[in-house]
């Protein structure tokens, strides 16, 4: 299965946060799954770090790169098609980062690992 991590799922995974469900954890740990990190999550983490909503103890670029490498995650860049597809999505969610994740999920045939109930309102497969 190809699984796209929502930003909170990535952060909870790398911090071993108990908010990450056992089911979500087992899907990430399953080596038969391809776990995908969207560059939109990197963008969201950078913004939240810059405005003080998130603290990263080390150099952000190196930290994210190390986490992706150590966990064998695949990086999914934001493509023009992803950004343009947003106009086709209903406005269930107003968060631009999550809307990109939904577009990526639909266009790239990915299941989203998320606790966000608004994402589940779209025509995407979710795990939690």
Chimera marker file (.cmm) of the C-alpha trace (Angstrom):
<marker_set name="trace">
<marker id="1" x="0.000" y="0.000" z="0.000" r="1" g="1" b="0" radius="0.5"/>
<marker id="2" x="1.191" y="3.535" z="-0.733" r="1" g="1" b="0" radius="0.5"/>
<marker id="3" x="0.534" y="5.729" z="2.301" r="1" g="1" b="0" radius="0.5"/>
<marker id="4" x="0.780" y="9.521" z="2.393" r="1" g="1" b="0" radius="0.5"/>
<marker id="5" x="1.546" y="10.913" z="5.842" r="1" g="1" b="0" radius="0.5"/>
<marker id="6" x="-0.404" y="13.905" z="7.065" r="1" g="1" b="0" radius="0.5"/>
<marker id="7" x="2.001" y="16.343" z="8.739" r="1" g="1" b="0" radius="0.5"/>
<marker id="8" x="0.831" y="15.545" z="12.268" r="1" g="1" b="0" radius="0.5"/>
<marker id="9" x="1.270" y="11.810" z="11.601" r="1" g="1" b="0" radius="0.5"/>
<marker id="10" x="4.869" y="12.417" z="10.496" r="1" g="1" b="0" radius="0.5"/>
<marker id="11" x="5.588" y="14.515" z="13.585" r="1" g="1" b="0" radius="0.5"/>
<marker id="12" x="3.929" y="12.042" z="15.941" r="1" g="1" b="0" radius="0.5"/>
<marker id="13" x="5.843" y="9.152" z="14.326" r="1" g="1" b="0" radius="0.5"/>
<marker id="14" x="9.288" y="10.764" z="14.620" r="1" g="1" b="0" radius="0.5"/>
<marker id="15" x="8.568" y="11.844" z="18.218" r="1" g="1" b="0" radius="0.5"/>
<marker id="16" x="7.090" y="8.475" z="19.224" r="1" g="1" b="0" radius="0.5"/>
<marker id="17" x="4.006" y="10.394" z="20.333" r="1" g="1" b="0" radius="0.5"/>
<marker id="18" x="1.241" y="8.293" z="21.914" r="1" g="1" b="0" radius="0.5"/>
<marker id="19" x="-1.326" y="10.282" z="19.905" r="1" g="1" b="0" radius="0.5"/>
<marker id="20" x="-0.316" y="8.166" z="16.899" r="1" g="1" b="0" radius="0.5"/>
<marker id="21" x="-2.774" y="5.282" z="16.869" r="1" g="1" b="0" radius="0.5"/>
<marker id="22" x="-1.574" y="1.687" z="17.074" r="1" g="1" b="0" radius="0.5"/>
<marker id="23" x="-3.123" y="1.034" z="13.659" r="1" g="1" b="0" radius="0.5"/>
<marker id="24" x="-1.307" y="4.012" z="12.135" r="1" g="1" b="0" radius="0.5"/>
<marker id="25" x="1.960" y="2.936" z="13.745" r="1" g="1" b="0" radius="0.5"/>
<marker id="26" x="1.637" y="-0.616" z="12.420" r="1" g="1" b="0" radius="0.5"/>
<marker id="27" x="1.045" y="0.656" z="8.875" r="1" g="1" b="0" radius="0.5"/>
<marker id="28" x="4.185" y="2.807" z="9.028" r="1" g="1" b="0" radius="0.5"/>
<marker id="29" x="6.198" y="-0.098" z="10.456" r="1" g="1" b="0" radius="0.5"/>
<marker id="30" x="4.987" y="-2.523" z="7.779" r="1" g="1" b="0" radius="0.5"/>
<marker id="31" x="7.905" y="-2.745" z="5.339" r="1" g="1" b="0" radius="0.5"/>
<marker id="32" x="5.582" y="-3.826" z="2.538" r="1" g="1" b="0" radius="0.5"/>
<marker id="33" x="4.034" y="-0.328" z="2.583" r="1" g="1" b="0" radius="0.5"/>
<marker id="34" x="5.579" y="2.632" z="0.796" r="1" g="1" b="0" radius="0.5"/>
<marker id="35" x="5.402" y="5.588" z="3.178" r="1" g="1" b="0" radius="0.5"/>
<marker id="36" x="5.267" y="8.927" z="1.389" r="1" g="1" b="0" radius="0.5"/>
<marker id="37" x="6.267" y="12.331" z="2.775" r="1" g="1" b="0" radius="0.5"/>
<marker id="38" x="4.873" y="15.265" z="0.814" r="1" g="1" b="0" radius="0.5"/>
<marker id="39" x="6.960" y="18.376" z="0.378" r="1" g="1" b="0" radius="0.5"/>
<marker id="40" x="3.858" y="20.276" z="1.501" r="1" g="1" b="0" radius="0.5"/>
<marker id="41" x="4.466" y="18.800" z="4.972" r="1" g="1" b="0" radius="0.5"/>
<marker id="42" x="7.999" y="20.190" z="4.905" r="1" g="1" b="0" radius="0.5"/>
<marker id="43" x="6.538" y="23.573" z="4.002" r="1" g="1" b="0" radius="0.5"/>
<marker id="44" x="3.976" y="23.356" z="6.819" r="1" g="1" b="0" radius="0.5"/>
<marker id="45" x="6.628" y="22.324" z="9.372" r="1" g="1" b="0" radius="0.5"/>
<marker id="46" x="8.901" y="25.193" z="8.280" r="1" g="1" b="0" radius="0.5"/>
<marker id="47" x="6.113" y="27.755" z="8.656" r="1" g="1" b="0" radius="0.5"/>
<marker id="48" x="4.990" y="26.414" z="12.042" r="1" g="1" b="0" radius="0.5"/>
<marker id="49" x="8.593" y="26.387" z="13.234" r="1" g="1" b="0" radius="0.5"/>
<marker id="50" x="9.152" y="29.950" z="12.050" r="1" g="1" b="0" radius="0.5"/>
<marker id="51" x="6.053" y="31.335" z="13.794" r="1" g="1" b="0" radius="0.5"/>
<marker id="52" x="6.766" y="29.455" z="17.021" r="1" g="1" b="0" radius="0.5"/>
<marker id="53" x="4.001" y="26.831" z="16.876" r="1" g="1" b="0" radius="0.5"/>
<marker id="54" x="6.547" y="24.025" z="16.568" r="1" g="1" b="0" radius="0.5"/>
<marker id="55" x="10.050" y="23.659" z="17.972" r="1" g="1" b="0" radius="0.5"/>
<marker id="56" x="12.686" y="21.699" z="16.117" r="1" g="1" b="0" radius="0.5"/>
<marker id="57" x="15.817" y="21.199" z="18.216" r="1" g="1" b="0" radius="0.5"/>
<marker id="58" x="18.283" y="21.188" z="15.332" r="1" g="1" b="0" radius="0.5"/>
<marker id="59" x="18.758" y="22.540" z="11.827" r="1" g="1" b="0" radius="0.5"/>
<marker id="60" x="15.340" y="22.082" z="10.221" r="1" g="1" b="0" radius="0.5"/>
<marker id="61" x="16.549" y="21.108" z="6.745" r="1" g="1" b="0" radius="0.5"/>
<marker id="62" x="19.003" y="18.528" z="8.066" r="1" g="1" b="0" radius="0.5"/>
<marker id="63" x="16.532" y="17.230" z="10.638" r="1" g="1" b="0" radius="0.5"/>
<marker id="64" x="13.767" y="16.586" z="8.084" r="1" g="1" b="0" radius="0.5"/>
<marker id="65" x="16.215" y="15.086" z="5.571" r="1" g="1" b="0" radius="0.5"/>
<marker id="66" x="17.598" y="12.752" z="8.252" r="1" g="1" b="0" radius="0.5"/>
<marker id="67" x="14.132" y="11.644" z="9.361" r="1" g="1" b="0" radius="0.5"/>
<marker id="68" x="13.077" y="10.877" z="5.799" r="1" g="1" b="0" radius="0.5"/>
<marker id="69" x="16.279" y="8.906" z="5.160" r="1" g="1" b="0" radius="0.5"/>
<marker id="70" x="16.264" y="7.028" z="8.487" r="1" g="1" b="0" radius="0.5"/>
<marker id="71" x="12.645" y="5.987" z="8.011" r="1" g="1" b="0" radius="0.5"/>
<marker id="72" x="13.004" y="5.116" z="4.310" r="1" g="1" b="0" radius="0.5"/>
<marker id="73" x="10.183" y="7.477" z="3.354" r="1" g="1" b="0" radius="0.5"/>
<marker id="74" x="9.603" y="8.452" z="-0.277" r="1" g="1" b="0" radius="0.5"/>
<marker id="75" x="9.439" y="12.184" z="-1.024" r="1" g="1" b="0" radius="0.5"/>
<marker id="76" x="6.495" y="13.412" z="-3.095" r="1" g="1" b="0" radius="0.5"/>
<marker id="77" x="7.061" y="16.862" z="-4.600" r="1" g="1" b="0" radius="0.5"/>
<marker id="78" x="4.220" y="19.293" z="-5.128" r="1" g="1" b="0" radius="0.5"/>
<marker id="79" x="3.397" y="19.228" z="-8.843" r="1" g="1" b="0" radius="0.5"/>
<marker id="80" x="1.515" y="21.848" z="-10.832" r="1" g="1" b="0" radius="0.5"/>
<marker id="81" x="-1.258" y="19.288" z="-11.376" r="1" g="1" b="0" radius="0.5"/>
<marker id="82" x="-1.678" y="18.974" z="-7.597" r="1" g="1" b="0" radius="0.5"/>
<marker id="83" x="-2.087" y="22.717" z="-7.150" r="1" g="1" b="0" radius="0.5"/>
<marker id="84" x="-4.525" y="23.091" z="-10.038" r="1" g="1" b="0" radius="0.5"/>
<marker id="85" x="-6.605" y="20.116" z="-8.923" r="1" g="1" b="0" radius="0.5"/>
<marker id="86" x="-7.560" y="22.004" z="-5.758" r="1" g="1" b="0" radius="0.5"/>
<marker id="87" x="-10.214" y="23.971" z="-7.659" r="1" g="1" b="0" radius="0.5"/>
<marker id="88" x="-12.091" y="20.680" z="-8.172" r="1" g="1" b="0" radius="0.5"/>
<marker id="89" x="-12.233" y="19.891" z="-4.452" r="1" g="1" b="0" radius="0.5"/>
<marker id="90" x="-15.237" y="20.813" z="-2.323" r="1" g="1" b="0" radius="0.5"/>
<marker id="91" x="-14.465" y="23.223" z="0.503" r="1" g="1" b="0" radius="0.5"/>
<marker id="92" x="-14.730" y="20.672" z="3.319" r="1" g="1" b="0" radius="0.5"/>
<marker id="93" x="-11.325" y="21.824" z="4.501" r="1" g="1" b="0" radius="0.5"/>
<marker id="94" x="-9.889" y="25.326" z="4.344" r="1" g="1" b="0" radius="0.5"/>
<marker id="95" x="-6.332" y="24.372" z="5.340" r="1" g="1" b="0" radius="0.5"/>
<marker id="96" x="-4.251" y="24.764" z="2.155" r="1" g="1" b="0" radius="0.5"/>
<marker id="97" x="-1.709" y="22.148" z="3.266" r="1" g="1" b="0" radius="0.5"/>
<marker id="98" x="-4.396" y="19.528" z="3.797" r="1" g="1" b="0" radius="0.5"/>
<marker id="99" x="-6.061" y="20.411" z="0.508" r="1" g="1" b="0" radius="0.5"/>
<marker id="100" x="-2.768" y="19.740" z="-1.300" r="1" g="1" b="0" radius="0.5"/>
<marker id="101" x="-2.507" y="16.387" z="0.513" r="1" g="1" b="0" radius="0.5"/>
<marker id="102" x="-6.025" y="15.500" z="-0.646" r="1" g="1" b="0" radius="0.5"/>
<marker id="103" x="-5.182" y="16.480" z="-4.233" r="1" g="1" b="0" radius="0.5"/>
<marker id="104" x="-1.982" y="14.437" z="-4.091" r="1" g="1" b="0" radius="0.5"/>
<marker id="105" x="-3.852" y="11.480" z="-2.659" r="1" g="1" b="0" radius="0.5"/>
<marker id="106" x="-6.441" y="11.551" z="-5.415" r="1" g="1" b="0" radius="0.5"/>
<marker id="107" x="-4.040" y="12.135" z="-8.294" r="1" g="1" b="0" radius="0.5"/>
<marker id="108" x="-1.310" y="9.756" z="-7.095" r="1" g="1" b="0" radius="0.5"/>
<marker id="109" x="-3.622" y="6.995" z="-5.750" r="1" g="1" b="0" radius="0.5"/>
<marker id="110" x="-2.383" y="7.283" z="-2.163" r="1" g="1" b="0" radius="0.5"/>
<marker id="111" x="-4.072" y="6.437" z="1.125" r="1" g="1" b="0" radius="0.5"/>
<marker id="112" x="-3.738" y="9.272" z="3.660" r="1" g="1" b="0" radius="0.5"/>
<marker id="113" x="-2.663" y="8.444" z="7.198" r="1" g="1" b="0" radius="0.5"/>
<marker id="114" x="-4.496" y="11.109" z="9.210" r="1" g="1" b="0" radius="0.5"/>
<marker id="115" x="-6.594" y="11.701" z="12.295" r="1" g="1" b="0" radius="0.5"/>
<marker id="116" x="-8.275" y="14.700" z="10.604" r="1" g="1" b="0" radius="0.5"/>
<marker id="117" x="-12.010" y="14.007" z="10.121" r="1" g="1" b="0" radius="0.5"/>
<marker id="118" x="-12.297" y="16.750" z="7.481" r="1" g="1" b="0" radius="0.5"/>
<marker id="119" x="-9.899" y="14.916" z="5.166" r="1" g="1" b="0" radius="0.5"/>
<marker id="120" x="-12.068" y="11.809" z="5.469" r="1" g="1" b="0" radius="0.5"/>
<marker id="121" x="-14.958" y="13.815" z="3.957" r="1" g="1" b="0" radius="0.5"/>
<marker id="122" x="-13.170" y="13.780" z="0.592" r="1" g="1" b="0" radius="0.5"/>
<marker id="123" x="-13.143" y="10.857" z="-1.820" r="1" g="1" b="0" radius="0.5"/>
<marker id="124" x="-9.851" y="9.536" z="-0.464" r="1" g="1" b="0" radius="0.5"/>
<marker id="125" x="-8.900" y="6.429" z="1.454" r="1" g="1" b="0" radius="0.5"/>
<marker id="126" x="-7.720" y="7.184" z="4.979" r="1" g="1" b="0" radius="0.5"/>
<marker id="127" x="-6.171" y="5.207" z="7.807" r="1" g="1" b="0" radius="0.5"/>
<marker id="128" x="-6.227" y="5.950" z="11.485" r="1" g="1" b="0" radius="0.5"/>
<link id1="1" id2="2" r="1" g="1" b="0" radius="0.2"/>
<link id1="2" id2="3" r="1" g="1" b="0" radius="0.2"/>
<link id1="3" id2="4" r="1" g="1" b="0" radius="0.2"/>
<link id1="4" id2="5" r="1" g="1" b="0" radius="0.2"/>
<link id1="5" id2="6" r="1" g="1" b="0" radius="0.2"/>
<link id1="6" id2="7" r="1" g="1" b="0" radius="0.2"/>
<link id1="7" id2="8" r="1" g="1" b="0" radius="0.2"/>
<link id1="8" id2="9" r="1" g="1" b="0" radius="0.2"/>
<link id1="9" id2="10" r="1" g="1" b="0" radius="0.2"/>
<link id1="10" id2="11" r="1" g="1" b="0" radius="0.2"/>
<link id1="11" id2="12" r="1" g="1" b="0" radius="0.2"/>
<link id1="12" id2="13" r="1" g="1" b="0" radius="0.2"/>
<link id1="13" id2="14" r="1" g="1" b="0" radius="0.2"/>
<link id1="14" id2="15" r="1" g="1" b="0" radius="0.2"/>
<link id1="15" id2="16" r="1" g="1" b="0" radius="0.2"/>
<link id1="16" id2="17" r="1" g="1" b="0" radius="0.2"/>
<link id1="17" id2="18" r="1" g="1" b="0" radius="0.2"/>
<link id1="18" id2="19" r="1" g="1" b="0" radius="0.2"/>
<link id1="19" id2="20" r="1" g="1" b="0" radius="0.2"/>
<link id1="20" id2="21" r="1" g="1" b="0" radius="0.2"/>
<link id1="21" id2="22" r="1" g="1" b="0" radius="0.2"/>
<link id1="22" id2="23" r="1" g="1" b="0" radius="0.2"/>
<link id1="23" id2="24" r="1" g="1" b="0" radius="0.2"/>
<link id1="24" id2="25" r="1" g="1" b="0" radius="0.2"/>
<link id1="25" id2="26" r="1" g="1" b="0" radius="0.2"/>
<link id1="26" id2="27" r="1" g="1" b="0" radius="0.2"/>
<link id1="27" id2="28" r="1" g="1" b="0" radius="0.2"/>
<link id1="28" id2="29" r="1" g="1" b="0" radius="0.2"/>
<link id1="29" id2="30" r="1" g="1" b="0" radius="0.2"/>
<link id1="30" id2="31" r="1" g="1" b="0" radius="0.2"/>
<link id1="31" id2="32" r="1" g="1" b="0" radius="0.2"/>
<link id1="32" id2="33" r="1" g="1" b="0" radius="0.2"/>
<link id1="33" id2="34" r="1" g="1" b="0" radius="0.2"/>
<link id1="34" id2="35" r="1" g="1" b="0" radius="0.2"/>
<link id1="35" id2="36" r="1" g="1" b="0" radius="0.2"/>
<link id1="36" id2="37" r="1" g="1" b="0" radius="0.2"/>
<link id1="37" id2="38" r="1" g="1" b="0" radius="0.2"/>
<link id1="38" id2="39" r="1" g="1" b="0" radius="0.2"/>
<link id1="39" id2="40" r="1" g="1" b="0" radius="0.2"/>
<link id1="40" id2="41" r="1" g="1" b="0" radius="0.2"/>
<link id1="41" id2="42" r="1" g="1" b="0" radius="0.2"/>
<link id1="42" id2="43" r="1" g="1" b="0" radius="0.2"/>
<link id1="43" id2="44" r="1" g="1" b="0" radius="0.2"/>
<link id1="44" id2="45" r="1" g="1" b="0" radius="0.2"/>
<link id1="45" id2="46" r="1" g="1" b="0" radius="0.2"/>
<link id1="46" id2="47" r="1" g="1" b="0" radius="0.2"/>
<link id1="47" id2="48" r="1" g="1" b="0" radius="0.2"/>
<link id1="48" id2="49" r="1" g="1" b="0" radius="0.2"/>
<link id1="49" id2="50" r="1" g="1" b="0" radius="0.2"/>
<link id1="50" id2="51" r="1" g="1" b="0" radius="0.2"/>
<link id1="51" id2="52" r="1" g="1" b="0" radius="0.2"/>
<link id1="52" id2="53" r="1" g="1" b="0" radius="0.2"/>
<link id1="53" id2="54" r="1" g="1" b="0" radius="0.2"/>
<link id1="54" id2="55" r="1" g="1" b="0" radius="0.2"/>
<link id1="55" id2="56" r="1" g="1" b="0" radius="0.2"/>
<link id1="56" id2="57" r="1" g="1" b="0" radius="0.2"/>
<link id1="57" id2="58" r="1" g="1" b="0" radius="0.2"/>
<link id1="58" id2="59" r="1" g="1" b="0" radius="0.2"/>
<link id1="59" id2="60" r="1" g="1" b="0" radius="0.2"/>
<link id1="60" id2="61" r="1" g="1" b="0" radius="0.2"/>
<link id1="61" id2="62" r="1" g="1" b="0" radius="0.2"/>
<link id1="62" id2="63" r="1" g="1" b="0" radius="0.2"/>
<link id1="63" id2="64" r="1" g="1" b="0" radius="0.2"/>
<link id1="64" id2="65" r="1" g="1" b="0" radius="0.2"/>
<link id1="65" id2="66" r="1" g="1" b="0" radius="0.2"/>
<link id1="66" id2="67" r="1" g="1" b="0" radius="0.2"/>
<link id1="67" id2="68" r="1" g="1" b="0" radius="0.2"/>
<link id1="68" id2="69" r="1" g="1" b="0" radius="0.2"/>
<link id1="69" id2="70" r="1" g="1" b="0" radius="0.2"/>
<link id1="70" id2="71" r="1" g="1" b="0" radius="0.2"/>
<link id1="71" id2="72" r="1" g="1" b="0" radius="0.2"/>
<link id1="72" id2="73" r="1" g="1" b="0" radius="0.2"/>
<link id1="73" id2="74" r="1" g="1" b="0" radius="0.2"/>
<link id1="74" id2="75" r="1" g="1" b="0" radius="0.2"/>
<link id1="75" id2="76" r="1" g="1" b="0" radius="0.2"/>
<link id1="76" id2="77" r="1" g="1" b="0" radius="0.2"/>
<link id1="77" id2="78" r="1" g="1" b="0" radius="0.2"/>
<link id1="78" id2="79" r="1" g="1" b="0" radius="0.2"/>
<link id1="79" id2="80" r="1" g="1" b="0" radius="0.2"/>
<link id1="80" id2="81" r="1" g="1" b="0" radius="0.2"/>
<link id1="81" id2="82" r="1" g="1" b="0" radius="0.2"/>
<link id1="82" id2="83" r="1" g="1" b="0" radius="0.2"/>
<link id1="83" id2="84" r="1" g="1" b="0" radius="0.2"/>
<link id1="84" id2="85" r="1" g="1" b="0" radius="0.2"/>
<link id1="85" id2="86" r="1" g="1" b="0" radius="0.2"/>
<link id1="86" id2="87" r="1" g="1" b="0" radius="0.2"/>
<link id1="87" id2="88" r="1" g="1" b="0" radius="0.2"/>
<link id1="88" id2="89" r="1" g="1" b="0" radius="0.2"/>
<link id1="89" id2="90" r="1" g="1" b="0" radius="0.2"/>
<link id1="90" id2="91" r="1" g="1" b="0" radius="0.2"/>
<link id1="91" id2="92" r="1" g="1" b="0" radius="0.2"/>
<link id1="92" id2="93" r="1" g="1" b="0" radius="0.2"/>
<link id1="93" id2="94" r="1" g="1" b="0" radius="0.2"/>
<link id1="94" id2="95" r="1" g="1" b="0" radius="0.2"/>
<link id1="95" id2="96" r="1" g="1" b="0" radius="0.2"/>
<link id1="96" id2="97" r="1" g="1" b="0" radius="0.2"/>
<link id1="97" id2="98" r="1" g="1" b="0" radius="0.2"/>
<link id1="98" id2="99" r="1" g="1" b="0" radius="0.2"/>
<link id1="99" id2="100" r="1" g="1" b="0" radius="0.2"/>
<link id1="100" id2="101" r="1" g="1" b="0" radius="0.2"/>
<link id1="101" id2="102" r="1" g="1" b="0" radius="0.2"/>
<link id1="102" id2="103" r="1" g="1" b="0" radius="0.2"/>
<link id1="103" id2="104" r="1" g="1" b="0" radius="0.2"/>
<link id1="104" id2="105" r="1" g="1" b="0" radius="0.2"/>
<link id1="105" id2="106" r="1" g="1" b="0" radius="0.2"/>
<link id1="106" id2="107" r="1" g="1" b="0" radius="0.2"/>
<link id1="107" id2="108" r="1" g="1" b="0" radius="0.2"/>
<link id1="108" id2="109" r="1" g="1" b="0" radius="0.2"/>
<link id1="109" id2="110" r="1" g="1" b="0" radius="0.2"/>
<link id1="110" id2="111" r="1" g="1" b="0" radius="0.2"/>
<link id1="111" id2="112" r="1" g="1" b="0" radius="0.2"/>
<link id1="112" id2="113" r="1" g="1" b="0" radius="0.2"/>
<link id1="113" id2="114" r="1" g="1" b="0" radius="0.2"/>
<link id1="114" id2="115" r="1" g="1" b="0" radius="0.2"/>
<link id1="115" id2="116" r="1" g="1" b="0" radius="0.2"/>
<link id1="116" id2="117" r="1" g="1" b="0" radius="0.2"/>
<link id1="117" id2="118" r="1" g="1" b="0" radius="0.2"/>
<link id1="118" id2="119" r="1" g="1" b="0" radius="0.2"/>
<link id1="119" id2="120" r="1" g="1" b="0" radius="0.2"/>
<link id1="120" id2="121" r="1" g="1" b="0" radius="0.2"/>
<link id1="121" id2="122" r="1" g="1" b="0" radius="0.2"/>
<link id1="122" id2="123" r="1" g="1" b="0" radius="0.2"/>
<link id1="123" id2="124" r="1" g="1" b="0" radius="0.2"/>
<link id1="124" id2="125" r="1" g="1" b="0" radius="0.2"/>
<link id1="125" id2="126" r="1" g="1" b="0" radius="0.2"/>
<link id1="126" id2="127" r="1" g="1" b="0" radius="0.2"/>
<link id1="127" id2="128" r="1" g="1" b="0" radius="0.2"/>
</marker_set>
